[in-house]
Amino acid sequence: MYRLLVADLDSPSYFVATAAAELGCFKQEGVDVELMRDYGSETGPALLRAGTVHFLGGPAYIASQEYPDCKGAKLLCALSQYSYWFLAVRADLDIARGDMNALKGLRISASRLWPEWSLRYLLADAGIDPERDNVRIVPPPKSVDARWKGRAGIEAIEQDIADAYWGNGMRVALGERHGVAKLHLDLRRSDGPPGARWYNFPALTTTEAFIDEHPEVAAGAVRAIVKAQQALKADPSLATSIAERLFHPEEVPLIADLIARDAPFYDARISPEAIEGLNKFAQHIGLFSKPVPYDRLVASQFSRFWDG
């Protein structure tokens, strides 16, 4: 039995990995996988190094927390293409979508560590200095349930802690549904500074040791992801029954539409441009000490499976 852990179960951007397990795609490829229910963003890299987890679905840089410059870890394939970060603002703010200058003077809620650092990178790339331009980055409210962080942005606005929040697509959708927030930036769709869509991408990660010991299992995992991408593209409603088992009830009615929205980006390929953008981002925030070559980071021997 192999174990799969996902950085954040309710993030539409990592959902392909979850679906590959829950729809039986791994099993169809001869890989017996158990989906773990932990919050993988915090525990995943250490569990990967310990060998407790064999596949980790999440940001392409996630393994660098335990593997300096990702040495010893490998990206098997993309779960989808481009940066999947969103910024929502208070619904009553009279500002045009995508206007970076409109963020000056705002309080923006972001989770600590990587999400906050990615937000700071975005602001710097747009020429915004938080101190000079009076942009305050604040943590989510302490009232947020550690087991369900989907309402973090909503609560930050409702408690007047923030005017905006940075998070995944599900958190933005919840804010819109409650009439509390509206979408301001969607990096995947070219909002933000030029090139922002190349900051990051969601990927399936494993270790070099695992690939060396179980190359056919690793190949089967890639085929399973591609099969899940194709299934969700053909029928986004498949996501609903999965969400009913794994998500907070408030999120269940939203997931199918979110999957349908993101389905055009369901492509397992990892391009040189994606790795170039990832290197630039990861170096800037201190995750990589130097550029990591494509073939050091990507298990390109499995690229023949990326197109299905």
Secondary structure, 3 states (H helix, E strand, C coil): CEEEEECCCCCCCCHHHHHHHHCCHHHHCCCCEEECCCCHHHHHHHHHHHCCCCEEEEECCHHHHCCHHHCCEEEEEECCCCCCCEEEEECCCCCCCCCCHHHCCCEEECCCCHHHHHHHHHHHHCCCCCCCCCCEEECCCCCCCCCCCCCHHHHHHHCCCCCEEEECHHHHHHHHHCCCEEEEEEHHHCCCCCCHHHCCCEEEEEEHHHHHHCHHHHHHHHHHHHHHHHHHHHCCCHHHHHHHHHCCCCCHHHHHHHHHHHHHHCCCCCCHHHHHHHHHHHHHCCCCCCCCCHHHHECHHHHHHCCC
